[in-house]
Amino acid sequence: MGVFDIQSGQPVDPIESDVHVQREFVATVGVVGSEDWAHIAVQSVFVENGSGFEFRVGQYRFFGPDATRLINELAHYGQISGDFKPVGGA
């Protein structure tokens, strides 16, 4: 079984200097079909001069309708599992 880390935090690529992390945490995820685990950054970000708001999971970024659908699927999972705990808002 292996474990690897993908570091989060400050952008290292100058192209990413216009990215502003609004909220983040590091998730531990299992790799399907193996006993490997990874630690990946999960972030809500705002990109100036770009796509605006994005939701990032590791190296993948979601924005627009795809981000909305992903968030709705996560909310659905939270509701059916009983783990849904809204953050802020009504």
Wavefront OBJ file of the C-alpha trace (Angstrom):
o trace
v 0.000 0.000 0.000
v 1.352 3.410 -0.973
v 0.559 6.935 0.139
v 1.490 10.095 -1.734
v 0.831 13.776 -1.154
v -0.173 16.557 -3.484
v 0.683 19.773 -1.678
v -1.833 22.604 -1.559
v -1.314 26.229 -0.717
v 0.428 28.973 -2.592
v 0.575 28.637 -6.377
v 4.001 27.705 -7.710
v 3.256 28.467 -11.351
v 3.419 32.190 -12.270
v 0.394 31.620 -14.517
v -1.531 30.732 -11.346
v -0.693 34.028 -9.596
v -4.211 35.298 -10.271
v -5.779 32.404 -8.296
v -7.253 33.308 -4.916
v -8.101 30.355 -2.662
v -11.367 31.067 -0.837
v -11.490 27.835 1.166
v -9.503 24.594 1.163
v -8.818 21.341 2.938
v -6.781 18.211 2.266
v -8.794 15.055 1.619
v -7.501 11.509 1.976
v -8.874 9.443 -0.899
v -8.598 5.782 -1.799
v -7.548 4.674 -5.260
v -10.205 2.377 -6.752
v -8.958 -1.156 -7.340
v -5.937 -0.863 -5.058
v -4.962 -0.307 -1.471
v -3.246 2.990 -2.303
v -4.254 6.293 -0.748
v -3.612 9.888 -1.768
v -3.840 13.221 0.035
v -5.226 15.859 -2.334
v -6.175 19.503 -2.021
v -9.853 20.399 -2.364
v -10.307 24.107 -3.008
v -12.880 26.745 -3.825
v -11.000 29.417 -5.754
v -11.556 32.640 -7.653
v -9.506 33.133 -10.813
v -9.007 36.728 -11.914
v -8.909 37.226 -15.682
v -10.119 33.659 -16.130
v -13.061 31.432 -15.399
v -14.147 33.238 -12.223
v -15.099 30.801 -9.485
v -13.807 27.232 -9.715
v -13.922 24.115 -7.572
v -10.645 22.175 -7.616
v -9.952 18.600 -6.583
v -6.251 17.821 -6.789
v -5.076 18.733 -10.273
v -8.607 18.867 -11.664
v -10.698 22.035 -11.903
v -14.447 22.350 -12.319
v -16.297 25.512 -13.283
v -19.628 26.582 -14.746
v -22.300 23.883 -15.142
v -19.841 21.058 -14.369
v -18.947 22.609 -10.992
v -22.630 23.086 -10.193
v -23.419 19.470 -11.045
v -20.468 18.163 -8.983
v -21.508 20.216 -5.949
v -25.127 19.071 -6.301
v -23.971 15.428 -6.464
v -21.908 15.920 -3.301
v -24.922 17.516 -1.581
v -27.081 14.560 -2.678
v -24.525 12.144 -1.234
v -24.575 14.118 2.013
v -28.360 13.981 2.216
v -28.736 10.261 1.531
v -25.836 9.317 3.817
v -27.086 11.527 6.657
v -23.772 13.415 6.694
v -25.066 16.640 5.122
v -24.170 19.672 7.209
v -24.736 22.968 5.350
v -22.069 25.645 5.760
v -23.550 29.127 6.182
v -26.646 30.422 4.436
v -30.235 29.345 4.990
l 1 2 3 4 5 6 7 8 9 10 11 12 13 14 15 16 17 18 19 20 21 22 23 24 25 26 27 28 29 30 31 32 33 34 35 36 37 38 39 40 41 42 43 44 45 46 47 48 49 50 51 52 53 54 55 56 57 58 59 60 61 62 63 64 65 66 67 68 69 70 71 72 73 74 75 76 77 78 79 80 81 82 83 84 85 86 87 88 89 90
